[in-house]
Amino acid sequence: MSATLSSARTRAALRTGARLSLDLLLLLAMLAVTLWLLGRMWSVVWPLVVGLLLTTLTWPPARFLRRHGWHPALAATTVTVVFLLAAAGVVALIAVPMASQTDELTDGVVEGIQHLRDWAAGPPLNIGDAQITSAADSAMARIQDSVGSVVDTVATGVGTVVNGLVTAVLAVFLMFFFLKDGPRFLPWLTRQLPGRLATDVPAVTKRAWTTLGSFVRSQALVGLLDAVFIGLGLWILGVPLVLPLAVLTFVSAFVPIIGALFAGFVAVLIALVSNGLTDALIALAIIIVVQQLEGNVFQPIIQSRGLGLHAAVILLAVTLGGSLAGIVGSLLAVPVAALIAVIWNYVREQLSDPPREPEPETAAPA
């Protein structure tokens, strides 16, 4: 005899499903409104995020100075100045050797272009100078026809550079104030919040700060591994400017996707104009292998240990962030996922029942 459905249980299940669906829709609506507000305030939010990330990187030396009796303002000023000098030193370490070998690199570029033309003129392509000149003329004609779009593109690029400089300046100032007044933030926040929020929000904020510090340190370690292995490969090949290329690789590791592509392109180009096509292809293979190991092995393992996230979650977060918000989304995907995990774990702790104590065993009757 087959069992019949209970109408009471069916109605209860439907009501529960409808209530859960409504709650989920409300949460999604709240999330959409929050993202819309963040988008409207992005000119302020982005420098704030960059300032927080820089502060997690520079807080350990500032904390060391404060513990040894330095005034907070003096410690923050010293760390900020040292950070700016270090950043300027990194730029000089990259720019000065390149500037000293500009003539050699220029001659190498011209020679490389000539080699490419000679190779294209031979079999199997058999492209003559007349065809190359015709193609160049066609390209120039297209550029002239689209002068307006080129001007718009240049203006957009200039605006992006200006916005980047403004963001960098604001982030440095915010980093200074965070280093100076950061320890007073949580007590101030506790006094401003009512009731249960005065306990929950500072606790979550403290955990989020620890998580951001783990993210920055793990990203720096990943960049260091990239710089060491790629620099070692370029040094074995005899490529010039190995140290500036290694520093460029380390710095570009903090900018996902585009940073790695840019650093790899520069390294392969220098290998091509200095050592020839064979060494350039070997350098390209080394960079691809190292970056694949970094993206699929080193970064997920290191960040999963430091952030408490599974490697698969990190890979999915980076993919989703890049598809939703491009480079910025890829950069912020991992810390955002880690912060969501922090909030989720805290909520679970607060909603979980306390563990039950085991009942004392009663002695069996004789």
C-alpha positions in Angstrom: 0.0 0.0 0.0 1.6 3.3 -1.1 1.9 6.2 1.4 -0.3 9.3 0.7 1.0 12.9 0.9 0.0 14.8 4.1 -1.7 18.0 3.2 -0.7 19.6 6.5 3.0 18.8 5.9 2.8 19.9 2.3 1.4 23.3 3.2 4.0 23.7 6.0 6.8 22.9 3.5 5.4 25.3 1.0 5.1 28.1 3.6 8.6 27.5 4.8 10.0 27.5 1.2 8.1 30.7 0.5 9.3 32.4 3.7 12.9 31.4 2.9 12.6 32.6 -0.7 11.3 36.0 0.5 14.1 36.3 3.1 16.7 35.5 0.3 15.1 38.1 -2.0 15.4 40.7 0.7 19.0 39.8 1.4 19.8 40.0 -2.4 18.0 43.4 -2.6 20.0 44.7 0.4 23.2 43.4 -1.3 22.3 45.1 -4.6 21.7 48.4 -2.8 25.0 48.2 -0.9 26.9 47.5 -4.1 25.1 50.5 -5.8 26.1 52.8 -2.9 29.7 51.5 -3.1 29.7 52.3 -6.8 28.5 55.8 -6.2 31.1 56.4 -3.5 33.9 54.6 -5.3 36.1 57.7 -5.6 36.3 57.6 -1.8 36.0 53.8 -1.2 39.0 52.9 -3.5 41.6 55.2 -1.7 40.3 53.9 1.6 40.8 50.3 0.5 44.3 51.0 -0.8 45.1 52.9 2.4 44.0 49.9 4.5 46.1 47.5 2.5 49.1 49.7 2.8 48.5 50.1 6.5 48.5 46.3 7.0 51.9 46.3 5.3 53.4 49.1 7.3 51.8 48.5 10.7 54.4 46.0 12.1 57.3 48.6 12.1 54.9 51.3 13.4 53.8 49.0 16.2 57.4 48.2 17.0 58.3 51.9 17.3 55.2 52.6 19.5 56.0 49.8 21.8 59.5 51.2 22.3 58.2 54.6 23.5 57.9 56.6 20.3 55.0 59.1 20.1 52.3 57.8 17.7 52.6 60.8 15.4 56.4 60.4 15.2 56.2 56.7 14.6 53.6 57.2 11.9 55.6 59.9 10.2 58.8 57.9 10.3 57.2 54.8 8.8 55.4 56.8 6.1 58.6 58.6 5.1 60.5 55.3 5.0 57.8 53.8 2.9 57.8 56.6 0.4 61.6 56.4 0.2 61.4 52.7 -0.4 58.8 53.2 -3.1 61.0 55.8 -4.7 64.0 53.5 -4.4 62.1 50.7 -6.2 61.2 53.1 -9.0 64.8 54.2 -9.3 66.1 50.6 -9.2 63.9 49.9 -12.2 64.3 53.2 -14.1 68.0 54.0 -13.7 69.5 50.8 -15.2 67.0 51.0 -18.1 67.8 54.6 -18.7 71.6 53.8 -18.7 71.1 51.1 -21.4 68.5 53.0 -23.5 70.8 53.3 -26.5 71.7 49.6 -26.4 68.0 48.6 -26.1 67.0 51.0 -28.9 69.6 49.5 -31.2 68.4 46.0 -30.2 64.8 46.9 -31.0 65.7 48.3 -34.4 67.8 45.2 -35.1 65.0 42.9 -33.9 62.5 44.6 -36.2 64.9 44.3 -39.1 65.4 40.6 -38.4 61.6 40.2 -38.3 61.3 41.9 -41.7 64.0 39.7 -43.2 62.3 36.6 -41.8 59.0 37.7 -43.2 60.5 38.3 -46.6 61.8 34.7 -46.8 59.9 31.5 -47.2 57.2 30.5 -46.4 55.7 34.0 -46.0 57.6 35.8 -48.9 56.3 39.2 -47.8 58.2 41.9 -49.7 59.0 45.5 -48.7 56.2 46.8 -51.0 53.6 44.7 -49.1 55.0 45.9 -45.7 54.9 49.5 -46.9 51.4 49.1 -48.2 50.3 47.6 -44.8 51.9 50.5 -42.9 50.2 53.0 -45.2 46.8 51.3 -44.6 47.4 51.4 -40.9 48.3 55.1 -41.0 45.2 55.8 -43.0 43.0 54.0 -40.5 44.6 55.9 -37.7 44.0 59.2 -39.5 40.4 58.3 -40.1 39.9 57.6 -36.4 41.7 60.6 -35.0 38.7 61.4 -32.8 38.6 58.0 -31.2 42.4 58.1 -30.7 42.1 61.5 -29.0 39.3 60.1 -26.8 41.4 57.1 -25.9 44.4 59.3 -25.0 42.2 61.6 -22.9 40.7 58.6 -21.1 44.3 57.3 -20.5 45.4 60.6 -19.1 42.3 60.8 -16.9 43.0 57.3 -15.6 46.6 58.3 -14.8 45.5 61.4 -13.0 42.9 59.5 -11.0 45.6 56.9 -10.1 47.9 59.7 -8.8 45.0 61.2 -6.7 44.2 57.8 -5.3 47.8 57.1 -4.4 48.2 60.5 -2.6 44.9 60.0 -0.7 45.9 56.4 0.2 49.3 57.6 1.6 47.6 60.3 3.7 45.0 57.7 5.0 47.8 55.3 5.7 49.5 57.9 7.9 46.3 58.6 9.9 45.6 54.9 10.3 49.1 54.4 11.6 48.8 57.3 14.0 45.2 56.8 15.3 44.5 53.2 14.4 44.6 51.7 18.0 42.0 54.3 19.1 39.5 53.3 16.4 38.0 50.3 18.1 37.4 52.0 21.5 35.8 54.9 19.7 33.7 52.5 17.7 32.6 50.7 20.8 31.4 54.0 22.4 29.4 54.9 19.3 27.4 51.7 18.9 24.4 50.7 21.0 23.7 47.4 22.7 25.0 44.2 21.2 26.6 46.0 18.3 29.1 47.5 20.6 30.5 44.0 21.2 29.9 42.3 17.8 31.2 45.0 15.4 34.6 45.6 17.1 35.1 41.8 17.4 34.5 41.3 13.6 36.6 44.4 12.8 39.5 43.0 14.7 39.3 39.7 13.0 39.0 41.4 9.6 42.1 43.4 10.3 44.1 40.3 11.0 42.8 38.7 7.8 43.8 41.7 5.7 47.3 41.5 7.2 47.5 37.8 6.3 46.4 38.6 2.7 49.0 41.3 2.2 51.8 39.2 3.6 50.9 36.1 1.5 50.7 38.2 -1.6 54.1 39.6 -0.9 55.5 36.1 -0.4 53.9 35.0 -3.8 55.5 38.0 -5.5 58.9 37.2 -3.9 58.7 33.7 -5.2 57.9 34.9 -8.7 60.7 37.5 -8.7 63.3 34.9 -7.4 62.4 32.1 -9.9 62.0 34.4 -13.0 65.0 36.5 -12.1 67.1 33.3 -11.7 66.0 32.0 -15.1 66.8 35.3 -16.8 70.2 35.4 -15.0 71.0 31.9 -16.3 70.1 33.0 -19.8 72.4 36.1 -19.5 69.6 38.6 -20.0 70.6 42.2 -18.9 68.7 44.2 -16.3 67.9 41.1 -14.2 67.6 43.0 -10.9 65.2 45.6 -12.3 63.1 42.9 -14.0 63.0 40.9 -10.7 61.8 44.0 -8.8 59.3 44.8 -11.5 58.0 41.2 -11.2 57.6 41.5 -7.4 55.8 44.8 -7.6 53.5 43.7 -10.4 52.4 40.6 -8.4 50.1 42.9 -6.4 48.1 43.7 -9.6 46.5 40.5 -10.8 46.6 39.4 -14.4 47.7 42.7 -15.9 50.7 43.0 -13.7 52.0 39.6 -14.6 51.4 40.2 -18.3 53.2 43.5 -18.2 56.2 42.2 -16.3 56.4 39.1 -18.6 56.1 41.3 -21.7 59.0 43.6 -20.6 61.2 40.6 -19.7 60.6 38.8 -23.0 61.1 42.1 -25.0 64.5 42.7 -23.3 65.5 39.1 -23.9 64.6 39.5 -27.6 66.5 42.7 -28.3 69.6 41.7 -26.3 70.0 37.9 -26.7 67.9 37.0 -29.8 64.8 35.1 -30.6 65.9 31.7 -29.1 66.6 33.1 -25.6 63.4 35.2 -25.8 61.4 32.0 -26.4 63.2 30.3 -23.5 62.5 33.3 -21.3 58.8 33.2 -22.3 58.6 29.5 -21.4 60.2 30.2 -18.0 57.8 33.0 -17.3 54.8 31.0 -18.3 55.8 28.0 -16.2 56.5 30.1 -13.1 53.3 32.1 -13.5 51.3 28.9 -13.9 52.9 27.5 -10.8 52.2 30.7 -9.0 48.6 31.0 -10.0 47.6 27.3 -9.6 49.9 26.1 -6.9 51.8 28.7 -4.8 49.1 31.4 -4.5 46.2 29.1 -3.6 48.3 27.1 -1.1 49.9 30.1 0.6 46.7 32.2 0.7 44.6 29.3 1.9 46.8 28.8 4.9 47.0 32.5 5.7 43.4 33.3 5.1 41.7 30.1 6.2 40.1 29.6 2.8 40.3 26.5 0.6 42.4 26.8 -2.6 39.4 26.1 -4.8 37.5 28.9 -3.1 40.3 31.4 -3.9 40.5 30.3 -7.5 36.7 30.7 -7.9 36.7 34.1 -6.0 39.4 35.5 -8.4 37.5 34.3 -11.4 34.2 35.8 -10.2 35.8 39.0 -9.2 37.5 39.4 -12.6 34.3 38.7 -14.5 32.3 41.2 -12.4 34.7 44.1 -11.9 37.8 43.5 -14.1 41.3 44.1 -12.6 39.9 45.8 -9.5 37.6 42.8 -8.9 40.5 40.4 -9.3 42.6 42.4 -6.8 39.8 42.6 -4.2 38.3 39.2 -4.7 40.5 37.3 -2.3 40.3 39.8 0.6 36.6 40.2 0.1 36.1 36.4 0.2 38.2 36.2 3.4 36.2 39.0 5.0 32.9 37.2 4.1 34.3 34.1 5.7 35.3 36.0 8.9 31.7 37.4 9.2 30.2 34.0 8.5 32.3 32.3 11.1 31.5 34.9 13.7 27.8 34.7 13.0 27.9 30.9 13.3 29.7 31.2 16.6 27.0 33.5 17.9 24.2 31.3 16.7 25.6 28.0 17.7 24.4 26.3 20.9 27.1 25.9 23.6 28.5 22.3 23.7 26.7 20.1 26.1 28.7 18.7 29.0 28.7 14.9 29.1 26.4 13.5 31.7 28.1 11.7 34.6 27.9 8.0 34.3 25.9 6.3 37.0 27.4 3.2 38.7 25.7 0.0 37.6 23.9 -1.8 40.4 25.7 -4.8 41.8 
